[in-house]
Amino acid sequence: MFRQVIYYFISVVEEGGFSAAGKKYYLSQSAISQQIRKLEDELGFALFDRSTYRPTLTLEGKKFYALSKKLINTYEKQMKNIQIHNSITIGITGPFEKKHLPAIIKRVRDIYDISYEVKKMDFLECVNELQNGTIDIGFNIVNNFENIENIIYYNIYKSHICVVTSLDHPLTSQKQLTIDDIKDEPIIVLSRKLGEHYYQDYMKAFELDGVTPHIIEEVDSLDDFLVSIQFGKGIGLSATEVVSSNDGVSTIPLENTHHQAYYAVGYRKDNKNEMVKSCIDIIVEYFKDYK
């Protein structure tokens, strides 16, 4: 598979600039520009003359563009003939993946002619369905993948931890919080049904923070977690990335804590679908660019 930065380079040429190429790949102008700079450093020559209003190809850049187009066109024709009947099933567990999936699918389909299905599930269902082969690729948190022998996974993103409160909670006036600010607050937590290792690590983080949490309710889904907080039963800790502005709650960054969440993408070791590893590579590279 060709490196994604080659596609960025071609898009800058064909879309007429870094900003337009960024929009095509759901990235900022600066992110695209940085990737092209790295490519130029590796090649040892400039691809674009940046002194003009719009970047224009240098002589070397024109040669590299022609070669890249020729190789990619040949490669994609061959891959479409080989993979035309391939399909994959992807399991997602929340808003984080849902936000990024359109851009990821676009990258995949820019290269491969495939069909795909997306299934929404909770953390534990994702692990189980990967193991039994119902899905090909699953998004989850690292805690739930790291002790499963027949799943290969990649750590793709470190989330930002926040305190989740009702909209009228006194803590909403704070710009950030520490664990001492919430040690006496009633807390809503996601239950061990969403993953035993996740649950154990969550409780261990409280211990490392030197706090005995005042847990008043354990819930089995993110929806139940948010509803309980909306109605003022207590507060919760969550990754900022899984709470949206439409959820009817407030989020305040939590600083200096052992609580953390790392997102992962995984697949079953013995999955025979050759497309799966190619898609995993694209997903991993996507999140490298996103960071």
MARMIRO-499283 format. One record per atom (N, C-alpha, C): residue in three letters; x, y, z. Coordinates in pm, whole numbers, plus 50000, padded with zeros to 5 digits. Example, Ala and Ser with C-alpha at 12.3 -4.5 7.8 and 13.67 -1.06 7.14 Angstrom:
! residues 2
ALA513194943150780;ALA512304955050780;ALA513204967050780;SER512854977550708;SER513674989450714;SER512905000350787;
***
This chain:
! residues 291
MET500844987950000;MET500005000050000;MET500875012550000;PHE500495022549924;PHE501245035049919;PHE501015043050047;ARG502035050250088;ARG501905058550207;ARG500875069450183;GLN500125072650289;GLN499035082350277;GLN499545096050234;VAL500785099450271;VAL501305112650238;VAL501395114650086;ILE501545103750010;ILE501575105049864;ILE500215109749813;TYR499155104649874;TYR497805109049837;TYR497605123749876;TYR498165127849990;TYR498075141950029;TYR498765150649924;PHE499955146449883;PHE500725154049785;PHE499925155649655;ILE499375144649607;ILE498585145149483;ILE497385154349500;SER496745154049614;SER495565162449638;SER495925177249642;VAL497085180549699;VAL497515194549701;VAL497655199549557;VAL498245191149472;VAL498405194849331;VAL497055196349263;GLU496185186349281;GLU494945185849204;GLU493835194649263;GLU493885197049395;GLU492865205549457;GLU493285220249459;GLY494585222849433;GLY495045236549420;GLY495595242849546;GLY495805235049653;GLY496375240949773;GLY496275231849893;PHE496975235650001;PHE496995227650123;PHE495645227650194;SER494975238950194;SER493685239950262;SER492645230950197;ALA492575231150064;ALA491605222849992;ALA491905208050010;ALA493185204550009;ALA493565190650032;ALA493205186250173;GLY493375195450270;GLY493015192450408;GLY491535189450423;LYS490695197250355;LYS489245195050361;LYS488875181450305;LYS489555177450203;LYS489265164550141;LYS489535153150237;TYR490565154750321;TYR490955143950413;TYR490615146950559;TYR489745156950581;TYR489285160350716;TYR490465164050807;LEU491445170950751;LEU492605175450828;LEU492765190450811;SER493545196550901;SER493795210850892;SER494825213650782;GLN494865226150740;GLN495865230250641;GLN497265227850693;SER497495231050821;SER498835229450878;SER499245214850885;ALA498285205950912;ALA498595191650919;ALA499065186550783;ILE498365190550677;ILE498775186450543;ILE500135192250508;SER500335205050541;SER501605211650511;SER502765204850581;GLN502555201150707;GLN503605194350783;GLN503965180850721;GLN502935173550677;GLN503195160550615;GLN504005162150486;ILE503675172350407;ILE504415174750283;ILE505865178750313;ARG506055186950416;ARG507415190850456;ARG508245178550491;LYS507645169250566;LYS508355157050604;LYS508725148850480;LEU507795148250385;LEU508065140850262;LEU509215147350186;GLU509225160550178;GLU510305167650109;GLU511645165050177;ASP511635164750311;ASP512865161950385;ASP513385147950352;GLU512485138350341;GLU512885124650309;GLU513425123650166;LEU512785130850074;LEU513205130349933;LEU514485138149908;GLY514715148549986;GLY515895156649969;GLY515725168049869;PHE514495170949830;PHE514235182349741;PHE512835187649766;ALA512625200249726;ALA511335206849745;ALA510375202349635;LEU509145199649675;LEU508105196049578;LEU507345208249531;PHE507245218349619;PHE506455230249586;PHE507275242949605;ASP506975252549521;ASP507455266249540;ASP506355273449620;ARG506665277349743;ARG505665283249831;ARG505705298549831;SER506475304349741;SER506615318949739;SER505445325749669;THR504645317849598;THR503485323349528;THR502225321749612;TYR501135327949567;TYR499875327449643;TYR499415312949660;ARG499465305449554;ARG499155291249560;ARG500445283249539;PRO500615272249611;PRO501835264349591;PRO501905258849449;THR503055260349387;THR503245255249251;THR504375244949252;LEU504245235149167;LEU505235224449163;LEU506585229449114;THR507645224949178;THR508995226949127;THR509225217149012;LEU510335218148945;LEU510655208848837;LEU510705194548892;GLU511355193049008;GLU511415179749070;GLU510015175149113;GLY509225184849160;GLY507875181649202;GLY507025176649087;LYS507185182648969;LYS506425178248850;LYS506805163948814;LYS508075160748821;LYS508525147148790;LYS507985137148892;PHE508015141249020;PHE507545132349126;PHE506035130249116;TYR505315140649079;TYR503855139649062;TYR503525129848949;ALA504195131248837;ALA503935122448722;ALA504215107848758;LEU505325105548827;LEU505685091948866;LEU504685086348968;SER504305094549065;SER503365090149168;SER502015086449107;LYS501525094749016;LYS500235092048952;LYS500285079048871;LYS501355077148800;LYS501495065148718;LYS501495052648804;LEU502285052848910;LEU502395041048997;LEU501075038349071;ILE500445048949122;ILE499215047149198;ILE498075042449107;ASN497975048048989;ASN496925043748897;ASN497055028948863;THR498275024548837;THR498525010448808;THR498185001748928;TYR498625006049045;TYR498404998449169;TYR496914997149199;GLU496175008249189;GLU494755008049224;GLU493944999549127;LYS494304999548999;LYS493614990948903;LYS493824976348938;GLN495034972948975;GLN495334959049012;GLN494584955049140;MET494554963949238;MET493904960849365;MET492404959549348;LYS491804967849263;LYS490354966949242;LYS489984953749176;ASN490834948949089;ASN490564936149026;ASN490664924649126;ILE491584925949219;ILE491804915349318;ILE490764915849429;GLN490444927849478;GLN489664929249601;GLN488214933149578;ILE487724932749456;ILE486424938349427;ILE485294931949507;HIS485454919249545;HIS484394912349618;HIS484604912949770;ASN485624919549814;ASN485904920049957;ASN484934929250030;SER484654925450152;SER483844933950239;SER484344932250381;ILE484114942350462;ILE484514941850603;ILE483374946550690;THR483344941650813;THR482374946050912;THR483134952451027;ILE482724964651061;ILE483434972651162;ILE482534974551283;GLY483074972151400;GLY482334974351525;GLY482794987251591;ILE481854996251619;ILE482195008651689;ILE481475008851824;THR482055015851920;THR481515015552056;THR481045029052107;GLY481205039752026;GLY480765052652077;GLY480995064151982;PRO480745076452030;PRO480845088451947;PRO482235091051890;PHE483275086751961;PHE484645089351915;PHE484875083151777;GLU484545070351762;GLU484735063651634;GLU483775069051529;LYS482545071651573;LYS481525076751479;LYS481975089751415;LYS482675098151492;LYS483165110851441;LYS484205108851331;HIS485085099051351;HIS486215097451260;HIS485955087651146;LEU484935079251159;LEU484745068551062;LEU484535073550919;PRO483765084350894;PRO483595088850754;PRO484935091850685;ALA485855098350757;ALA487155101550698;ALA487975088950675;ILE487875079550769;ILE488625066950755;ILE488115058950637;ILE486785057750627;ILE486195050250516;ILE486565056550382;LYS486595069750378;LYS486985076650254;LYS488405072750214;ARG489305072450311;ARG490685068650281;ARG490745054450226;VAL490005045450290;VAL489995031550245;VAL489465030550102;ARG488355037250076;ARG487715035849946;ARG488405043949836;ASP489295052949875;ASP490145059549776;ASP491115049449713;ILE491375038549786;ILE492355028649742;ILE491695015649699;TYR490715011049777;TYR490114997949754;TYR488624999049720;ASP488184990549632;ASP486764989749597;ASP486134979049685;ILE485634982949800;ILE485084973349895;ILE483724977949944;SER483004968650002;SER481774972050074;SER482044970550223;TYR481264977150304;TYR481494976350448;TYR480164977750523;GLU480154972450644;GLU479014973750733;GLU479534978650868;VAL478784987750930;VAL479164992951062;VAL478124988551164;LYS478594982951275;LYS477694978551381;LYS478024985951510;LYS476994991351576;LYS477174998251704;LYS476994988251817;MET477904988451915;MET477864978952025;MET478594984752145;ASP478484977852260;ASP479234982452376;ASP480614975752379;PHE481444979552477;PHE482834974752484;PHE482914959452486;LEU482124953152573;LEU482214938652589;LEU481714931452465;GLU480634936352406;GLU480124930452281;GLU481174931152172;CYS481914941952167;CYS482954943552065;CYS484024932752078;VAL484474930452201;VAL485474919952225;VAL484924906352184;ASN483704903352228;ASN483104890252199;ASN482894888152050;GLU482444898551979;GLU482154896951837;GLU483434896251753;LEU484514902551801;LEU485804900651735;LEU486264886151752;GLN486104880851872;GLN486574867351899;GLN485784856751823;ASN484474859051806;ASN483684848951735;ASN483584851551585;GLY484224862251537;GLY484294864851395;GLY483094871951336;THR482194877251420;THR481034884451369;THR481434897851307;ILE482484904151361;ILE483024916351303;ILE484494914051268;ASP484984921651172;ASP486384920351129;ASP487304929751204;ILE486824941951230;ILE487614952451295;ILE486784958351407;GLY487404960551522;GLY486674966351634;GLY487424977751699;PHE486694988251734;PHE487254999251813;PHE486874996951959;ASN487814999752049;ASN487554997452191;ASN488575005652269;ILE488665003252398;ILE489745009252476;ILE490794998552502;VAL492035002952518;VAL493154993752530;VAL492924983552642;ASN492354987952755;ASN492154978952869;ASN491434966252831;ASN490484967252738;ASN489664955752703;ASN490274946752596;PHE491354951152534;PHE492024943052432;PHE493334936852483;GLU493984943252579;GLU495374939852606;GLU495584925952667;ASN494544919752718;ASN494714906452777;ASN494034895452696;ILE493674898552572;ILE493014888752485;ILE494044883452386;GLU494404870852399;GLU495504865252321;GLU495264864952171;ASN494024862552130;ASN493794860951986;ASN493384873851916;ILE493564885251983;ILE493274898151921;ILE494564906351909;ILE494844911051791;ILE495944920351768;ILE495364934351771;TYR495954943251849;TYR495394956751858;TYR496504967251851;TYR496084979551819;TYR496994990951811;TYR496425002351894;ASN497265007951976;ASN496895019752055;ASN496895031751960;ILE495725037951938;ILE495635048251834;ILE495455062451887;TYR494975063852013;TYR494675077552057;TYR494565078252209;LYS495235088152269;LYS495095090652412;LYS494025101252433;SER492995097852509;SER491885106952528;SER492185117052638;HIS491285126752652;HIS491375136852757;HIS490295133952861;ILE490685132652985;ILE489755128953091;ILE489055141453146;CYS487755140253168;CYS486975151453219;CYS486005146753326;VAL485495156253402;VAL484415153953496;VAL483115157853425;VAL482145148953429;VAL480855151353364;VAL479825154553471;THR479125165753455;THR478145169953555;THR476835174053486;SER475795175453565;SER474555181353513;SER474825195953481;LEU473955201753400;LEU474165215553355;LEU474085225653468;ASP473355222353575;ASP473195231853685;ASP474045228353807;HIS475005219553790;HIS475865215653903;HIS476835227053937;PRO477105229254067;PRO478025240054106;PRO479405239154042;LEU479875227054011;LEU481215225553954;LEU481335230853812;THR480215233253746;THR480275237953607;THR480915251653593;SER481035258953702;SER481655272253697;SER483185271453693;GLN483735259353715;GLN485185257653718;GLN485745254853579;LYS486925260253551;LYS487565257953421;LYS488295244553419;GLN488755240053533;GLN489365226853545;GLN489255222153689;LEU489425209053711;LEU489255203253843;LEU490405193653873;THR490605191054001;THR491535180654045;THR490735170054118;ILE491375158854146;ILE490685147954214;ILE490195152254352;ASP490915161554418;ASP490485166354550;ASP489165174054542;ASP488915180254427;ASP487675187854411;ASP486445178954406;ILE486635166254374;ILE485475157454354;ILE485465145454448;LYS486395144954542;LYS486545132954625;LYS485305129754709;ASP484505139754741;ASP483315137454822;ASP482025137254740;GLU482135138654610;GLU480955139154523;GLU480405125054499;PRO479075123554491;PRO478505110654449;PRO478845108054303;ILE479295095854274;ILE479825092854142;ILE479045081554074;ILE478745083653946;ILE478155073553860;ILE479285067053781;VAL479325053753775;VAL480385046953702;VAL479795036753606;LEU480545033853500;LEU480185023053409;LEU480555009753475;SER479685000053466;SER479864987453538;SER480894978453472;ARG481254967953544;ARG482204958153493;ARG481644950253374;LYS480344951453348;LYS479764944753231;LYS480314950253101;LEU480904962053107;LEU481494967852986;LEU482964964152970;GLY483454955753060;GLY484834951153050;GLY485474950253187;GLU485854938353224;GLU486414936253357;GLU487734943653376;HIS488584943453274;HIS489894950053286;HIS489734965253289;TYR488814970253209;TYR488504984653214;TYR488064988553354;TYR487154980753412;TYR486594983953544;TYR487694983553651;GLN488534973353646;GLN489614972153745;GLN490594983853735;ASP490954987553614;ASP491884998753595;ASP491265011953641;TYR489955013253620;TYR489235025353662;TYR489295026753814;MET489035015853886;MET489065016154032;MET490495017854084;LYS491455011854014;LYS492855013254053;LYS493305027754044;ALA492785035053947;ALA493155049153930;ALA492725057354052;PHE491545054554107;PHE491115061354229;PHE492085058554343;GLU492485045954353;GLU493425042054460;GLU494755049454445;LEU495265050254321;LEU496525057154297;LEU496385072154322;ASP495175077454302;ASP494915091654330;ASP494725094254479;GLY494685083454560;GLY494515085054704;GLY493095088254745;VAL492115083454667;VAL490715086654692;VAL489885073754698;THR488965073254796;THR487955062654799;THR486675068554739;PRO486305064554618;PRO485175071054550;PRO483835068054618;HIS482975077954620;HIS481625076354674;HIS480705072454558;ILE480735059554525;ILE479975054554410;ILE478535051754454;ILE477595058254385;ILE476195056254422;ILE475435047954319;GLU476005046454199;GLU475315038654096;GLU476295033553992;GLU476115021053951;GLU476865015353840;GLU475885012653727;VAL476205017153607;VAL475305015953493;VAL475975007853383;ASP475155002353293;ASP475664992953194;ASP475844998753054;SER475615011753039;SER475795017852906;SER476135032552921;LEU476725038152816;LEU477055052452815;LEU475785060852821;ASP474735056252755;ASP473465063652758;ASP472915064652900;ASP472935053452974;ASP472455053553112;ASP473345062353200;PHE474635062053172;PHE475605070353245;PHE475255085053230;LEU474995089353107;LEU474685103453081;LEU473335107453138;VAL472345098753128;VAL471015101953180;VAL471055103753331;SER471745094853402;SER471855096053547;SER472495109153589;ILE473495113453512;ILE474155126153543;ILE473255137953507;GLN472555137053395;GLN471635147753356;GLN470615150653467;PHE470125140153532;PHE469095141653634;PHE469665144053773;GLY470965146653781;GLY471565150953906;GLY471805140254009;LYS471855127553967;LYS472125116954064;LYS473575117454114;GLY474455122254030;GLY475865122954066;GLY476665128153949;ILE477975128053964;ILE478885131853856;ILE479545119353802;GLY480315120753696;GLY481035109353640;GLY482365113753582;LEU483235104053556;LEU484495106553488;LEU484425099853352;SER484905106653251;SER484795101253116;SER485875107153028;ALA486075100852913;ALA486875106952808;ALA486045118052744;THR486655129652729;THR485955140952667;THR485415137252530;GLU486155128852458;GLU485815125752319;GLU484505118152303;VAL483975112052410;VAL482735104252394;VAL481505111952440;VAL481705124452483;VAL480575132752527;VAL480405144052427;SER479195145652374;SER478955156052274;SER478185167752334;SER478145178652261;SER477445190652306;SER475935188552311;ASN475465177852250;ASN474025174952248;ASN473575165752361;ASP474495161952449;ASP474165152152553;ASP473525158252677;GLY473445171452684;GLY472765177752797;GLY473535177152927;VAL474865176852918;VAL475715176753037;VAL476875186453016;SER477595189253125;SER478795197553117;SER480035188853136;THR481125192953075;THR482395185853092;THR483455195753138;ILE484195191953242;ILE485265200353296;ILE486555192053298;PRO487645196753240;PRO488895189053239;PRO489345185153379;LEU489805172753395;LEU490335167753521;LEU491845166953510;GLU492545174253594;GLU494005175053589;GLU494645166553699;ASN495895162453675;ASN496715155553775;ASN496015143353834;THR495605134353747;THR494935122153789;THR495545110053720;HIS495365098353782;HIS495805085953720;HIS494745080253626;HIS493585086353624;HIS492555081853530;HIS493005085153388;GLN492845075553300;GLN493235077553162;GLN492465067753073;ALA492415070652947;ALA491755061652852;ALA492485062352719;TYR492855050752670;TYR493515049852540;TYR492625041852445;TYR492365047552329;TYR491535040652231;TYR492395031452145;ALA491805020352106;ALA492525010452026;ALA491645005451912;VAL492305000151810;VAL491594993051704;VAL492214979151696;GLY491364968951682;GLY491884955351683;GLY491194946251584;TYR491834934751562;TYR491264924451476;TYR491734910751525;ARG491024900451485;ARG491364886851527;ARG492574881751450;LYS493504875251520;LYS494744870651458;LYS494514861751336;ASP493524853051343;ASP493334843351235;ASP492294847751133;ASN491974860551129;ASN491044865551027;ASN491674863950889;LYS490994857150800;LYS491554853850668;LYS491264864450562;ASN490484874650597;ASN490174885250502;ASN491404894050484;GLU492024893450366;GLU493274900750341;GLU493084915850349;MET491844920450332;MET491584934650336;MET491694940550476;VAL491504932150578;VAL491434937050715;VAL492734943850757;LYS493874937250734;LYS495144943250776;LYS495414956150699;SER495034956750572;SER495224969050495;SER494404980450555;CYS493164977350595;CYS492314987550657;CYS492864991950792;ILE493374982450870;ILE493974985650999;ILE495144995250979;ASP495984992550879;ASP497135001350852;ASP496675015650821;ILE495585016850744;ILE495055030050710;ILE494525037050835;ILE493845029650922;ILE493295035451045;ILE494415040451136;VAL495455032351152;VAL496585036151237;VAL497265048651183;GLU497465049051052;GLU498115060650991;GLU497225073051003;TYR495905071150990;TYR494975082251005;TYR495155089051140;PHE495225081151246;PHE495325087151379;PHE496705092951406;LYS497725088251337;LYS499025094951346;LYS498925108951289;ASP498215110251178;ASP498025123351116;ASP497125132151204;TYR496115126151264;TYR495135133651343;TYR495785139951466;LYS496725132951525;LYS497395138251645;LYS498175150851611;
***
